[in-house]
Amino acid sequence: MSASDLTQLQFDQQHLWHPYTNVTKPGPTFVVKEAEGVHITLEDGARLIDAMSSWWCMMHGHRNPAITSAIHDQLDTLPHVMFGGLTHDPAIDLGRKLLAITPDSLTRIFYCDSGSVSVEVAMKMAVQYQHAIGQPQRQEFATIRSGYHGDTWKAMSVCDPDTGMHHLFQGALSVQHFVPRPPVRLDADWIDDPAQNGLGDLRAVLEANADRIAAFILEPVVQGTGGMYFYHPEYLNQARALCDELGILLIFDEIATGFGRTGELFATGFCSVEPDIICLGKGLTGGHISFACTMTNDRVATGIGGGNPGLFMHGPTYMGNPLACAAAKASLDLLTGQDWRGRVAAIAEQLQAELSPARDLPNVADVRVLGAIGVIEMKHRVSADEAHARAHEMGVFLRPFGHNIYTMPPFITTPDQLSEITAGMLRLAREL
């Protein structure tokens, strides 16, 4: 049978390679015909609630009229132009919006193509800054265990080397410095003892390797793909002081946590310090087009500018794409133009109440909620393929990973729709 004779799904299974799949055993895959609001509509007419916000980015729902209109309008005037030596209103207007909502010290914005690329950019910034100020030997990074920072090459090197998805690349990746993840949970009282709060381990690693470490990178408060683990923000406050003491930059990867997902506009809002560099993506455009940015302070930016070669050595072809900038500005206007905090708080309250029965199930290790993030952690690994097989019956698309059955629903999800999501999560917790 030729490729032209295959059905759409057959062609997909024989020729298209999906994320984290075995091409010989691709698992259940649904053909999506359209999406709107919280629903994705499949080829067979079934409508499933997208409980994942399509990997956490679709916070305003699919095909949001304000965002799609902004893209359409921009398409009619300027779909793309190189950002080298040129600029445009969408990039400038988005920049103004970002400065208005992000930590005050972060005044320089570098637009990127995706979240993983924003991490690459942040790491290059750190190395180039250290080189510019006369510390060219500082080319390595410290991070915490169970972290995840993307699938591109340098970003993989700061993902957990043993339990993460990239352990088989260990021999090919740069060797970085890993410390245990912060042991004090978000809902626990802070323990002011470095031997128990993780800061003793951090100090030991940073001090022993300070002359080689350019920056300390981590996901603030919430580790996403590394296990949906929530830790105490005081760790960040004290890590900031330690980094300053040793001349190490601090990078916050807020790709998953930014734009209200945790109940704060940024997870940085849980602590009293600001990073030197922050990575933003996913919800930046409300999920309507790939885009990200890396923001830094004047110290880093002018430091790079004052060194050799005096230029920041990165420049993607599609940097500052006007369509993406217009979508991002519309998404951020939607977010800040509503009571996003109240909406996320209501989602959190309902998730707490409706996921609570899972605590009594014998195979459940933990149930936790933060903002619009709900997690049932199982005592065993959970199969995404088996969850997909139940999606039609439940009317909910959930994609568990590792030990976690979780949801990051769109902020527009109604209470009734959220109840469908939590019912689906409970069913999976009982059956998988």
N, C-alpha and C positions, 0 to 999 in steps of 0.2 A: 504494500500500500504506500503510495507516494505521500509526501507531506501535505500536498493540497487536498488529499482525500480524507485526511484525519479530521475528526471533530475537534473543536477548540480545546477541550480538555485533554484529548489524546495527544494533540500537538504539544500542549503545555507539558504533559508528563514525559514526552519523549525528547523534547528539545529545550525547554526552559528550566534553568537551575534556580531553585528558590533558596532563601536563606536557611542555613543550618539543616540541609536535607541530604539524604542519600539518594542519588539519582536512580539507583536500582530499586529502592523502596521509598518512593516519594511521600507516602502517607496520604490521608484524605485532604483534598484540595477543592475548594469551592470556586466556581466561576461567578464573579460579581458583575452584575449588569448595571447597577447604579447605586448611589448612596445619597442619603439626605437626612439631615438631623442626626439622630443617634442610630439610624438603621442603615444596614447594607442589604440590598436586595439581590438575591442569587438568581442564576439562570432559570431555575425551576420555579421562581416566583416566591420562594420563602424569604421572609424578612427577619433578619437577626439583629438584635441590639449589639452594637459594637462596644462591648464592655472594656476593650483595651484602648479605646481612642486611637485605634490603628497605630499601636506601639507608642502610645502616650502623647501623641502630638495634636490630635483633633479635638482640642478643648472646647471649641465653639460648635462642634458637630460638623458633619459633612455638608459640603456645598453651601456654606453659610452665605447668604445673599450679599452682605456687606463686603466680604472678602472676594467673592467671585466677581462682583461688580467692579471692585478696585482693579482686579487683574484685567478684566475686559477693557476698562477705560484706558489702562496703561498700554495694553496691547495695540490700541489704535494710534498711539503717538510715539512710543519708544519701547519696543520689546527688549532690546539689549544694545549696549555700547560698551566698549572696553573702558575700564576704570583707570587705566594708566594715562595721566595727563588730562582726563575728562571727568566731569561729575554731572549730577542731575538732581532735580528736585526730590524724587522719591528717596534717594540715598540720604540727602540732607534732612528731609522731613522726618524720616525714620530715626536718624541720628539724634535729632532734637527730642524725639519721644523717648528713646532709650536713655538719654542723659537725665530725663525728668523722673525716671522710675527706678534706676539702678543706683547702687551705692555711690555717694557723692565723689569719692576719690577716683572713680573709674571714668576718666575723661577722654580716653582715646579708643576709637572703635575700628576694628578691622573686620570687614565682612567676609564670610566664608561660604563654601558650598554646602557643608553638612556638619553635623555635630562632631564626627570623628576628625574632620579636617580642622575644626576649631580647636580641638585638643592638640593636633599636630602644630598648629600655629602658636598656641600658648607655650608649648615646649620649645619651639624654635625661638620665640621671644625671650624665654628665660635663658637659654644658652647664649644667644647673641648679646643680651644685656650683660651677662657675666663677662663675656669676652670684651665687651666695650669698656668695662670699668677696670680692666686689667686682671681679670680672673679667668683666663682662657682654659684652665684645667678643670673648671666646674662645668662638666658636660653630662653629669648623671642626675638621676631623680630618685627621690624617696616617695613612698606612698604606703597605703595601708592594705592589709590583706582583705580579700573578698571584694575588692573594687573592680569596676568595669569602666573603661573610658573609650571604647570604640574598637573598630575592626581594622583600621589602617595601621601601618607598620610600627611607627613609634608609639602610637597610642596603645597598641597591644603589649608593649613592653612594660607598661604600668598597670596592666590588668593582672589579677591574681595568677601567679605562674603555676600553681598546683591545682587549685579547684576551679579556675576560670576556664573559659572556652578556648583559650589559646595556648594551653600548656605544651602541646606538641611542637610549638615553634620555639621553645626555650633556647635551644642551641643556636638558633639563627638570630634571635633578638638581642638587643642591648641588655646587659645585666643591670638591673636596678636594685634599689635598697627597699626591702619590705619590712614593715613592722606589724605586729598584731593589730587587728581592727580595734577601735575603741571599745573597751569592755562594758562601760557604764551605759545602760540603755536610756533612751530619751525620757521614759516615764519613771525612772529611778532617781533617787537623791544622789547628787554628785558626791563622789568619794575623794576627799582632799588628800590622797596618798598616792604619790607617783608609782608606787609598786602595784597599786590596785586599779588606777584609772587609765593606765596605758601610757602616760607621759614619761614614765621612767624608761620604758622601752624606746620611745621616740627619741628622747634625749640621748640615749646611749648610741643609737644608730646615727643620728645627725652629728653628734660631736665626733664620733670616730671617723666620719667620712665628710666632714664639713668642707674640706678643701677640694672635694670632687663633686659635691652636690649643687646643682643650679637651682632646684626648686623642689618643694614638697607639694604634691598634687593629690587631691582627694575629693570625693563627693561629699558636700557638707550635709550633715544630719541624716541623710537617707542614702544608703547604698542600694541602687536599683537592681540591675541584672545580677549583682553579686549576692542577692538573697533577700532583697526588700528589708534590710536591717536598719533600724532607727537608733541612733546613738546620741549621747548627751552633747549639746552645743558648747559646754564649757571646755571640752577637749579642743575645740577650734580656737577659743579665746586664748588658751594657754599655748597652743601650737603656734599661734601668731607671734607671741612674745619670744618663743624659742627660736623661730625662724629669724626674727629681727636680730636677736643676740648673735646668731651665727652667720648672718649675711646671706641667708637662703630665702628665695622668693616663695610666696604662698599662692598656689593656684586652686581655685574652686571650680570644679566641674559641675555646673548647674544645668546641664543639658536636659536632664530628666526632672529636676526639682524646680526649675524656674517658672515664672508666670502663674503663681498662685496655687500650684498643685499641692503643696504641703500645708496650705492654710496661711502661709506668709507669701508675699509677692515673690520673694526669693528666700531660699533656705538660709541665706546669709542673715536674714532678719531674726533668726533665732539666737544669734550670738551678738556680741558687742564689738566685733572687729570687722574689717573689710580685707579682702584679698588683694594681692598685687595684680592678679590676672583672673578674669572670670570667663568661662565658656558657656555660651547660650545657644540653644537650638530647639529642636522638636516643636514646642508650642509657639515658637517665635512667629510663624506664619499661620498659626491655627491649623497646621497640617496640610495646607493647600498647595504648597510648593516647597521643595527642598531649599533650606537656607539656614544660616547660623552666623554667629559673630563671636569674636574674641575681644574683650575689652580690657584695658589696662590703665594704669595711672601715669601721671606725667613723669614720675621718676624713671620708670622703665622706658617709656617712649623717648624721652629726651636723652636718657643714658645710651640707648641704641643709636640715636641720631648723632651723639657726640663721639662715637667710637669709629673704628674702621670696619666696614667701608662707609659707614654713615647712613646706610640704607637698610631697611628691614628687608631681608632677602626672601620674600614670598609674594606671589602675585598670580592668583588663579584667573583663568580666562574669563570665567563668569562671575568674578568678584563684583559685588554691588549690583547684581542684575536688577534692572528697574521693576520687572514684574514681581520678583520676590520682595523687593523693598516696599512696593505698594501693598502687597498682601500682608506683610509684617506690620506696616503702619495701621492698616485697617483692623488687623487682629488685636493689636495693643489698644487701639481706640475702643474696640468692643469690650475688652477686658476692663480697662480703667473707667469706662463710661457706665458701668453697672456696679451693683453691690456684689462684687465677686467674692469678697471675704464672707459675707453672709451666706451666699450660695454654697461655697465650699464647706462652711461650718455645718450647714444643714445636711449636706451629703455625708460629712463625717459622722454626725450624730445618728443618722439612719444606718450607716454602715456598722457603727458600734452596736446598735440595738439588734440588727437583723443577722449579723454574723456571730453574735454571742453564743447561740446554741451550738455552734461548732466546737466550742470548748469542751463539751461533754462527749464528743465522739472519741472513741478509743485510739484512732490512728492520727489524731490531731495533736501537734506539738505546741502550737501557739496561734493566737488570733490577735492581730494588731491593726490599728487604723491610725493614719495621720492625714489630715486634710482629705482630699479626694483620692486616697490610696487605701484600699482594703486588702488584707492578706490573711489567708488561712495557710499556715505552715504545717505540712504533713510530716509524719515521722519517716516517710519513705518517698522516693522519687515519684513524680506524677507524669504520666504520659500525655503530651499535648495531642498526639494522634487520637487517643481514646477520648479525650475531651471533645475534639472536633466531631467525632462520630456521634456525640450526643447533642450537638448544636442545633440540629433541625428540630429535635423534640423539645428542647428547652426554649428555643427562640432567642438564644443568647450565644454570641461568639466569645469564648474565653480561650486563652492560650496559656496554660500553666507552664512553668519552667522549674527545673530542679525539684525542690520539695514544696514549691509555692503555688497555690491556687489564688490568684489575685485579680483585682480590678483597678483600673484607673479610668473611670468613666468620663465622658464629656461633661463639662460643667452644666450643660443644658438638660441633662438627664432629669426626667420628672421623678417624683417619689414612686409612682407606680412602676415606671421603667426600672428604677433602681431596685425595687423589690423583686422584679424578675431576675435581675443580675444576681442578687444575693441568694435567691432561691436556687439558681443554677450553680452557684459556688457551693452551697450546702449539699446539693445533690452530688456534685463531683467529689466532695469530701467524704460522702458516705459510700460512693460506688467505686472510686478509683483506688 
